[in-house]
Amino acid sequence: MHTRRTALLAAPGLLLLLTAFLVPSAAMLLAPPGVGTGEILERLGDMLSNAYDLRIIGRTVGIGLIVTVVCVGLGFPIAYLLARSTSRWSGMLLALAIFPLLLSNVVRTYGWLVVLGSNGAVGQLLTGLGMVDKAPQLLYTDLAIVLGLTQLFLPLAVVSCYSAVAQIDAGLDEAARGLGARRTRTFWDVVVPLSTPGIVIAATLVFAGSVTAYTTPYLLGGSRHRMLSTQLYSYSSVTIDWASASATALIMTVLVFAVSGLSSLAARRGRTS
């Protein structure tokens, strides 16, 4: 009876998900306007054997991995400090940490255009200190994309890690230190293993977001440093090449699902170990 009631409650949401997400996604990936599945698969094979397309795929995966490592590496310590803080300002600090999520991605990305531009703050600082004669070109580089995506998804990593650390009893830290463990060893041997599910979720969300983000790579990478998302936009809105657009979308979908599967496997092993 309880199972049937749960199924009835979940049915409307599942139906909406099926009709509003899965059906359009399947149509986009496998049956776009005027293109057959065979043509899509043929274009997919061409992309996986073409040096230019492989370079775009490699750049997308590489930048996604770098942004994931940086966001988790910075976000987890911040989340740990916020979760263990006893200050009355801890709630305010958490709100400040996740406040960027309330701002538009376009607004945050345009901030990097001001900072990294040839007349921006970084260029003026370097020339003012006499380190360079001419401001370096920092925009339209892979570094600019990494910085923009890191700023974009760091709050998401903080939130995911914070929820995991907050569920760990702080008494475990005190017990470990009472047995002679130092703070660093307590952190690595107690807190991090118990926080593995939250870390895995954070890494999955950041990687998936980095691989599929469009605005930031487009504005900070330009046309010379393309990623799969900007290439997909070009195929679907500029050249109107639906076969190539569907093949690109297939690659992005496979990447996201592959990382999600690996993350679930890592989280399962973390719980059993």
N, C-alpha and C positions, 0 to 999 in steps of 0.2 A: 504493500500500500504506500509506504513512504517512497519507494523507488518510483512508482507510477506518478505520484504527486510531483516529485522532483522533475521527472521527464516532462510533465505537462507545463510546469513553470518555465523550463528551459526551451520548450518548443518554439515560442514566438521569437526569442532572440536568435535561435539557430536558423529559423526560417529567414529572418531578416539578414543574417550573415550570409546565408546561402544565396539569396537573390540579389543582395546589394554588393557583395564582395566577390564571392567565388565565381558566379556566372559571368559578370563583366570581366574579371581577371582571365578566366578561361577563354572568353571570346577575344580578348586583346592578345593573348599569348598564342592561340592556336588558330583563330579564325578572324583576322582583321579584314577590313573591306577589300574585296577583290583579290585576295591572296589565299592560296591553298597551303595546307600544312606541309606538303612536300617542298614548296618553294621556301618556306620558313626554315625547314631543316637543312635545305641546301645552303641557304645564306648563313645559317649557324655553323655549318662545317667550314665555309669559307672564312668566317671570322676567327675560328679556332685554329686556322692554318695561316692566317695573314699576319705579317709582322707588325703592321700598324695597329690592328685591332688587339693583338696580343699585348702590345705595349700599353694600350689603354686599360685592358683588363688587369695587367700587372700593376699599373699605377693605382687603380682603384683598390685592389686588394691590399697593396702595400700601404697606402695612405690610411685605409680602414684599420689595419693592424696597428700602425703607429699611433693613431688617434686613440684606439682602444687601450693600448698599454699606457699611454700618457694619462688618459682620463681616469682609469682605474688606479694607476699609481699615485695620482694626486688626490683623487676623490676618496679613496678608502681611508687614508690617514685623517683627512678632514672630517669624514663621517665618524671615525672612531673618537676623535677629540670632542666632537659635538655630542655624541651619545654618552660619553663618560663625563662630560662637564657637569659640575654641580653649581655653576654660576647662575644667577637669576636672569642673566642675559643670554643664556643658551638658546632659548626659543627665538629671540631676536636674531642671533647669529645664524641659526638654521634658516630663518626666513630670508636673511640676506644671501645665504648660500644658494638658495633656490629661486631668488627673485628674478634672475635673468630669464627663467622659463616663461615669465609673464610678458616679456618683450618679444616683438616680432623678430624672426630670423633675419629679415631684410635690414632692420635697424641695427642689429648687432654686427652684421656683416659690413654695412657701410661704415661703421666705426673703424674697422680695420683698413678700409680704403683711406681714411684720414690719417691713421697711424703709420701705415706702411708706404704711403705714396712718396713720390720723389721729394715733395715739399712737406712731408709729414713729420711727426714728432721724432721718429727713429732716425730719419735722415738728417734732420736738423741737429739732433743730439750728437750724432757721429761727426758731422762736419764742425760743429761748435767745439768739440773736444779735440779737433785736429787729427782724428784717427783716420779720416779719409778726406781727399780733396773734393770729391763729388759724391753726393748721396747715392748709395747703391740701389739697384733695382730690386726691391723686395716684393713688389706686387707681381702678379701673374707668374708665380713660382709655386712649386710643390710645398715649400715652407709656408707660404701665405695660406694655402689651403689647409695645411695641418693646424696652423694657429687658429684659423677661423672655425674649423670643425671642433677643435678642442674646446674653445670657448663656448661653442654651441651645445656640446653634449656633456661637459663637465658637471653642470648641476644635476643632470639626469643620473650620472654615476654616483654623485653624492647622495641623492635621495635613495637609490637602490641599496647602496652599502649601508646607509644609516638605518634603514628599516631592519637589515639583518643584524647589525651590531646591537641595536637597541633591544633586541629580543634575547640577547645573551646576558645571563645573570652576572652583574658586576661582582658578585661574591666569588665567582670563579677566578677572577683576576687576583683578588685578595688571597684566596686559598693557594694559588700558585706561588705568589710572592711569599706567603707564610711558610711554604715548603722550601724556600731558598732560591726560587727562580727570579732572575732579574726582570726588569720591566720589558726589555727587548725580547727576552726568551718567552715571557708570558704572552707578548703580542704575537710572536710568530708561531708558538706551539699551542696556544689556547684560542686566542681571538680569531686569528686568520682561518684555521681549519673549521671552526664553528660558523664562520661567516661565508664559507664557500658558496652556498646557494645564492646569497645576495651578490657576491662578486661575479658569479657566472651570469646572473641576470643582467647586471650592469654591463658586463663585457658584451653580451649578446645585443642589448639595446643600442649600445654605442656603435658597435660594428655595423649592425643593420642600418642604423641611421646615417652613418658616415658613407656607406656604400651607395645608399639611395638618395642622399641629399643632393639638391640641385642648385639652389640659390647661391650658397657659399662657394662651391667649386666654380660656378659660372662667373661670379663677380670677382673672385680672387685668383682664379686660375686662368681666365681668359680663354682664347681659342687655341692656344698652343699647348696648354696643359689640360687636356680633356680627360674627363672621367666617364664612366658608363652612363651616368645620369645626364650629363650634358650631351653626350653622343645620342642618347635616346631622344632627347628634345630636338636635336638637329634632324634626326631621321623622321620624326613624326610631325614637325612643324615647319621645317625649312625645305628639305628635299622631298618630303612626302613619300618616303620609301618605307612602306608598311612592313615589308618582309624583314628589312634590316632592323626596324624598330621592334618588331616582335622577337627577333633573335636576340637583340640586346636585352629586352625585358626578360627573356628566358634565362639568360646568363645571370642577371641580377637576382632573379627569383631563386635559382639554384644555389647561388652563393649564400643568400640569406638562410635558406632552409638547411644548407649544409652546416653553417655555423650554429644554427639553432639545435640541430641534432647533436653536434659535437659538444655543445654546451650542456645539453640535457644529460649526455653520457658522463661528462665531467662532474656534474652536480650529483648524479647517482653514485658514482664512485666515491665522491667526497663524503656522502652520507654513510656509505657502507664501510669506509676505512676507519 
